[in-house]
Amino acid sequence: MGRYFIIFNMIKSKFEDLAGLIELEDFNKIAHFIAQLKSGSVEAGQWIYFDEQQYFKAIGLTTSNLNDSVKEYHKIFSDIHILLKGSDDIFLGENVLEVVEPYQEALDYSLVKATTSGIINIIPGDFVIIEPEEIHCNVIAENSLKLVVKIIRKWQK
């Protein structure tokens, strides 16, 4: 089993260690999607759904927030952020100062302004699991490529 780090209530480790935290079938789907992103057969910026219920989806990103002024949170999905190329800072928040966009159940997110309480830097090959209700945003460096997976893990259903 891999070595996991708990940072600000979030799990951070290397991609191969993710297999011990989610269903193996789901891990294999993510690995296949990463291969497609890297080869260019799938373009960044489009959601890919892995199941009919849309409980498991992913998107490749090459851009993100410009800074940590606006953050998001989810009530249902866990986010798995996997950096493939470049650098990514994940800003964690607390103490909501203002609701920028109210919670949208269909999209499972709300945008808020919140105090930054910590930063997690991930490098290529790292992943971070962000659980529901954790306020966060990410700022990826220019020429980066990252995968964000939204998944309802078995114990969340």
DAURCOR-V607581 format. One record per residue. RES is the residue in one small letter. PHI is phi as a letter, one per 20 degrees, with the letter a starting at -180 (none if undefined). Layout:
BEGIN
res=RES phi=PHI
res=RES phi=PHI
END
This chain:
BEGIN
res=m phi=none
res=g phi=f
res=r phi=d
res=y phi=d
res=f phi=d
res=i phi=e
res=i phi=c
res=f phi=l
res=n phi=m
res=m phi=c
res=i phi=e
res=k phi=c
res=s phi=a
res=k phi=e
res=f phi=g
res=e phi=f
res=d phi=f
res=l phi=f
res=a phi=g
res=g phi=e
res=l phi=d
res=i phi=c
res=e phi=f
res=l phi=g
res=e phi=g
res=d phi=f
res=f phi=g
res=n phi=f
res=k phi=f
res=i phi=f
res=a phi=f
res=h phi=f
res=f phi=f
res=i phi=f
res=a phi=f
res=q phi=f
res=l phi=f
res=k phi=f
res=s phi=e
res=g phi=n
res=s phi=f
res=v phi=c
res=e phi=e
res=a phi=f
res=g phi=n
res=q phi=c
res=w phi=f
res=i phi=d
res=y phi=d
res=f phi=e
res=d phi=b
res=e phi=f
res=q phi=f
res=q phi=m
res=y phi=e
res=f phi=b
res=k phi=b
res=a phi=b
res=i phi=b
res=g phi=e
res=l phi=c
res=t phi=d
res=t phi=c
res=s phi=b
res=n phi=g
res=l phi=e
res=n phi=b
res=d phi=e
res=s phi=f
res=v phi=d
res=k phi=c
res=e phi=c
res=y phi=b
res=h phi=c
res=k phi=d
res=i phi=d
res=f phi=e
res=s phi=e
res=d phi=e
res=i phi=d
res=h phi=e
res=i phi=c
res=l phi=e
res=l phi=d
res=k phi=b
res=g phi=n
res=s phi=b
res=d phi=b
res=d phi=d
res=i phi=d
res=f phi=e
res=l phi=d
res=g phi=c
res=e phi=b
res=n phi=l
res=v phi=g
res=l phi=e
res=e phi=a
res=v phi=e
res=v phi=e
res=e phi=b
res=p phi=g
res=y phi=g
res=q phi=d
res=e phi=f
res=a phi=f
res=l phi=d
res=d phi=l
res=y phi=a
res=s phi=c
res=l phi=d
res=v phi=b
res=k phi=e
res=a phi=b
res=t phi=f
res=t phi=f
res=s phi=d
res=g phi=a
res=i phi=c
res=i phi=d
res=n phi=e
res=i phi=d
res=i phi=d
res=p phi=g
res=g phi=n
res=d phi=e
res=f phi=c
res=v phi=c
res=i phi=e
res=i phi=d
res=e phi=f
res=p phi=g
res=e phi=m
res=e phi=f
res=i phi=f
res=h phi=b
res=c phi=b
res=n phi=c
res=v phi=c
res=i phi=e
res=a phi=f
res=e phi=g
res=n phi=m
res=s phi=e
res=l phi=c
res=k phi=c
res=l phi=d
res=v phi=d
res=v phi=d
res=k phi=d
res=i phi=b
res=i phi=e
res=r phi=f
res=k phi=g
res=w phi=f
res=q phi=e
res=k phi=f
END
